[in-house]
Amino acid sequence: MRESDRQAAVAEASEAELDEVLEGLSRPQKELSSRYFYDRRGSELFEEITGLDVYYLTRRERALLELQGAEWVATHRPSALVELGAGSARKSRILLDAMMKTGDEPLYLPVDVSGPFLEDTAAELTEEYPGLRVEPVVGDITEPLELPLELPRPAWFALLGSTIGNFPRDEAAGLVAGVARSMRPGDHFLLGADQRPGVFKTRERLEAAYNDDEGLTAAFNRNALRVVNGRLGADFDPESFEHRAFYNGDEHRIEMHLVAKRALQVRLDGEVVEIDEGESIRTEVSCKHDQQSMEDLFQAAGLELVDWTRDPEAFFALALGALPS
């Protein structure tokens, strides 16, 4: 990146983002927020990852949505669906199919940080579902939920794909609590969560999902550095880092890191960040859950767990929360 381009990028970046990145890179364990994975290219890479055989999460969740999610929709008959981190809305189509059968002109609000990708998704859905109202919302799901219109009730809020795992417990509870503030009696929160290792789902099987032989997850991981370069004017060399992902059993989570292949100096807003050879930047945590931890999460956010299902081998689960009756 040329110096003039770098300065222009920094000028456009929010002060909060710069402070966040610099603070994260100054910690003993350097960190970047997982939100930096997602520009258009990052969203496209993630969609490719979800199609890999080794990445079981999407298939297991989809099967649960087809079996139980559609039944829950038929029972509770939501008129609106607000999906956080919607992406391509591929799995949401299962819920939308069910909603189209039970309601007149249901409303779908996909929320995603990648505006262009979200616009493509909204255009596809409008064409696929005559009568479905689609109102895309460009936003960061970690920020307070601001909807552009009053929702028809009852409404469903959904966070699928094990996205909740990207947040430590307190942050996850804060995110769910933020959504709960937009809920009314009769509304529901649908949450997808990857499960902890057990009899069938070994640690090795779990780690393999984040270390595909095709290198897509590695490319997705390095894309965070490209996004930081483009948005904040940094000069990371993504190819100077190798991808590493492993299960931290003490914390019940997968950790993704970028490990420096050599000593590096990275410039960012006039600051120089020193990175030693072998030092890592943690780019993502993916916390794994069980029924109790999900129930605790809902309770911490002021909701109650009203329904729950998981696949027979306990790889993945869906939870349905609501305001206390």
N, C-alpha and C positions, 0 to 999 in steps of 0.2 A: 504494500500500500504506500502510495506517495505521501510525503509529509503534508502537502496541502489537503489531500483527501482525508488523512488522519485527523487533521485539525478540524475540518468541516464535520466529520462524524462525531467528534467529541463535543463540538458546539451544539449539535442536535440532541445529544444524549441527555437524559435526565440526571440531575445531580444525585438523586437517590440511587440510581443504577450504578453510577461510578463509585459512590461510597460503598455500596453493597459488595461490588466485585473487589475493590481494593481491600476492604476489610476481610473478605473471605480468603484472599490470597496472602494476607498477613498472618493468618492463624498457623499454629504449629502443624496442624493437618490442613493444608490448603484446600479450599472448597470453592466450587462454583454452583450456582443454583441450576437445577435441572431445567428450568424454563428456557435456558439458552440453547437447548437442543433444537428448539422448534422455530425455524424459519420454514419457508416452503420446502427446501431440500430436506431438512430434518423431518418434517411431516411425511414426506414421500419415503424416506428411508425407513421410518417407523412402520409405515404401511407394508413395506416389503418384509420387514422383520416378522410382522404378525402372520405372514403366510408361510414361514419356515416350519418344517416338520418339528424341529427341536423346540420351537417356541410354542409350548402347549397351552399357554394362558388363553389365547384368543379362541382356540377350538373348544376348550373346556367351558369357558364362559358362554360362548355361543350356544352350546348344547343345553346349558342350564337355562338360558333365556328362552330357547325354543320350548323347553319342557315346562318350566315353572314360571318364567317371566310373563309369557303370554297368558297363562292361567291367572296370574295376579292381576294383570290388566283387565281381563274379563270380569274378575270379581269386583275390583275397585273402580273401574270405568273412569279413568282420568280423562279430562278434556284438554289438558296441556301437558307437554313434556319439556322440561328444561334440562338440557344435558351439558354438564361441565366437561371441558376438554373433549369436544365432540369429534374432532378429526374428520374422517370420511363418513362418520355415522353409519358404518357398515352394520354393526351389531344393533344399533338403534332401530334399524329397519324392522327387526323382529317385533319390537314394541310398537312401532308405528303401524305395522300391518294389523296388529291386534286392536290398536286404537281406532283405525279406520273402520273396523267392523262394529265397534260399540258406540261411536259418537259421530255427531255431525260437525264436519270441518274442524277437526282437532288442530291445536296449535303446537308447533315445534319450535323451540328456541335453542339452537345449538350455540354454545359458548366456546370460543377457542381464541388463543393468542395469535394464531397465524391468519391474518385477514384474507389474503388471496386464496389460501387453501379453503378457508371457510366459505368464501363466495362460490367457489367451484362446487362444494358440497351442497350449498343451498340451491344452486341452479339445477343440479342433478335431481334433488329431491322434489323440487317444484314440478319438474317434468315427469318424474316417476309416479307422483301421488297427486292426481287431480283432486282438488278439494282440500288438500292439506295446506294450512297456512304456515309458512316458514319465515321466521324473523331472526336472522343471524345476529349474534352479539359478539363483537370483537372485544375480548377482555381477558385479563389474567385471573385464573380461578383462585389465586391466593389473595386477591384483593376483594373488598366487600362487593357482594353481588348486587349489581344495579341493572334492573330490567327496564326495557324501553316502554313497556305497556302493562296494563293490569291483566293479570292472568284469569282466564275462565277457571272455575273450580268444579271438581277437585283437580289439583295439579300434582304432577310427579316431578321430582328432581332426581337426576341420575348422575352418578359418577362411576363409570365402568372401567374395565381394563386394568384393574388393580392400581389405578392412579393414586388412590388413597395411600398406598404403600410408600409413595415418594415423600411422605411427610412423617417426621417423628411424632410420637403420640400427642404431645401438647399441640403441635401445629395442626395435626390431623383433626383433633377435637375442635380447634379454633375454626378450621375450614368448614366442618360440618355444622358448627354452631352458627357460622355466618349464613349458611343456607337456611338453617332452621328459623332464622329471623324473618325469612321471606315466606315461611310456610304458614298455613292456616289449618284449623281442624278439618280433617278429611284428606289432607294432602299426605304424600308419602315420599320418602327418600330411599332410592334404590342404590345400593352400594355393591360393587364387585370387589372381591379381595382374594388374592393369592394365599394359599394355605401353607402352614409350616411343614417341614419335612416330617414324614411318618413312615409307616410300614411299606406302602407302595411308592410313595414319592420320596426317593432318597435324596440326600444332599447332592450327590453327583448328578442326578437328573435335574435338580433345580439349577445347579450352576451351569449345566450345559445349555440351558435356555438363554443364557446371557453371554455365551462364548461360541457363537455359531462358526462353523468352518468357512462359510462364505465371506466372513469379514464384514457383514452388514452392521452388526452391533458395534464393532470397532469404528466403522465409518460414522455411524450415528453419534458415538461418543466424541470423536474428534470434531464433529460438526459444531459442538458447543464452542470450541475455540474460534472457529470461523465466524460464528454469529457474534461473539464478543469483539472480534476484529472489526466486523462490519458496523456494529452498532456503537461501539465505544472507542474505535480508533486504536485498538491494541495491535501489537505486531507478533502475536503467537505464530509459531511455525507448527501447525498441527502434525506434520509428519515426524517431528522430533519427539513425539509421545507415542507410547504403546498402550493399548487397551488392556485393562485387567479387571476382572469381575470375580467375586468370591462371596460365599455365604459366611456371615458373622453370626455364629450360633448363640453367642452371649446376648446379642441385640436382636436376634430373630430377623435378620435382614440381609439381603444382597447389597453389596457395595460395589459401585463402579468407579474406577479410578483411571486417570491418565498419568502414566509414569514417564518421567523425562529420561530420554535415552542418553542425554549429555547435559552438562551444565549450561544453563540458559539465562539470559537477561531479557525480560519482557518489558516493553515501554507501554505505559497507560496513563494518559492525562498528565504527562510531565513526571510521573513516577517511574522508577525502575524496580521491577520485581525480580529478585534473584531466586532461581530454582536450581537446586543441586541435581547432579546426575543420580538417578534412582529415586528422587523425591516425587511424590504423587500429588495430584489434584483430585480430590473426591468430587465427582460430578453428579452422583445420584446415590440415594439409598432407596431400597425397595423392601419395606417392612412386610413381613409375612404374619398372617393372623390365624386365630382359631375362633370358635364361637364365643368364648368368654371375652377375648380381647375386642371383638366387634361389638358385643353387648356393652362393654365398658366404654367404648368409643362413643356410642350413641348416648349413653347416660351422661357422659361428660359434656356432651353438646346439648343436653336438655331434651333428648328424644328417648324413645323406648324401642327396643327391638321387638317387632310384632310378627315377623316371619323370617325364616331362615332355611336355606337348602344348600347342599353341596353334592358334588359328583361322588359316585360310589367309592372311588379310590382316594378321595379327600385331597384332590389337587387344587380345586377352586370352589369358591362359595359365593352365593348371593345373599344379601341381607336387606330386609325391608324395615325401615324405621318410620315412626310417626310421632306426633306430639302426644304426650301423655293424655289419656282419656280422663 
